Amino acid sequence: MSQSPSPALPVGKFVELEDGLRVHYHEAGAGLPVVFVHGSGPGASGYSNFKGNFPLWAESGFRTIVPDTIGFGHSSKPEDVDYTLAFLTDALLRFTQAIGLERFVLVGNSLGGAMCIRLALDHPELVAGLILMAPGGLEEREVYMGLRGIRTMMKSVLDPAGFSLESMRKIFSLQLHDPSVLQEQTLHERLEVALTQPRKVFTSLAVPHLAPELPNLAVPSLTFWGTGDQFCPISGATAIAMNCRNARVMTITECGHWVMVEHPRLFNDVSLQFLRELA
């Protein structure tokens, strides 16, 4: 197996929650707090998902906070829990409390987007706005399991041989409309983390169907969705546009699951304008 270049995944700060779980995060800038919440792919971390976004947002006048979800990145990876949406969202809420946030914007893609929706539904008084990229939980589980990207990811997760650089390449090439955009450094960052993750992180992951609750989502929201997404079907964009109040939805051609990676300038510019309106 190829050796990761050094350093692979950079280390930022840590905060300990009441139950002893530790959350790792990066932080930059000052101003309205913006919390970035990454997705669930093997080896995911806040840094590898958002390294092309949060530094610019920090320079633009916002306090950017980029945690690793429990089970991912450099955060704790307990083997004796089920990684349900409720468990992960509660840990995210307790993280924001532990670092003293009172009101903030949430930015989330895929699983992270579902976590952001859940937290905003349960605690709208805390959430000033939502920026979502193809959030999960907007179709029934069977729809997701029929998607090529999800099938490929689960095949790698369940492979007795474990993860390799090539299996990671197969998964994350499907995240993109143009696989040439995928950086080797990102693959090494992901593999380094994936090799430390308990299989239960993936096998117990459960996201309930959130679409019926969308009419209750009242916080201002901005959603991006690539038309070539092979992990979260674009029908979710219509569900948000038709059911949410105070929502803007942008669909993007020649784009897969990672809008913020494939079209960083578009994503950054539109998101920063949205944030300026909230600030």
Sequence and secondary structure as in RCSB ss.txt:
>XXXX:A:sequence
MSQSPSPALPVGKFVELEDGLRVHYHEAGAGLPVVFVHGSGPGASGYSNFKGNFPLWAESGFRTIVPDTIGFGHS
SKPEDVDYTLAFLTDALLRFTQAIGLERFVLVGNSLGGAMCIRLALDHPELVAGLILMAPGGLEEREVYMGLRGI
RTMMKSVLDPAGFSLESMRKIFSLQLHDPSVLQEQTLHERLEVALTQPRKVFTSLAVPHLAPELPNLAVPSLTFW
GTGDQFCPISGATAIAMNCRNARVMTITECGHWVMVEHPRLFNDVSLQFLRELA
>XXXX:A:secstr
     SSSS   EEEE TTS EEEEEEE  SEEEEEE   STT  HHHHHTTTHHHHHHTTEEEEEE  TTSTTS
   SSS  BHHHHHHHHHHHHHHTT SSEEEEEETHHHHHHHHHHHH TTTEEEEEEES S SS HHHHHTSHHH
HHHHHHHH TT   HHHHHHHHHTT SSGGG  HHHHHHHHHHHTTS THHHHT B    GGGGGG  S EEEEE
ETT SSS THHHHHHHHH SSEEEEEESS  S HHHHSHHHHHHHHHHHHHHH 
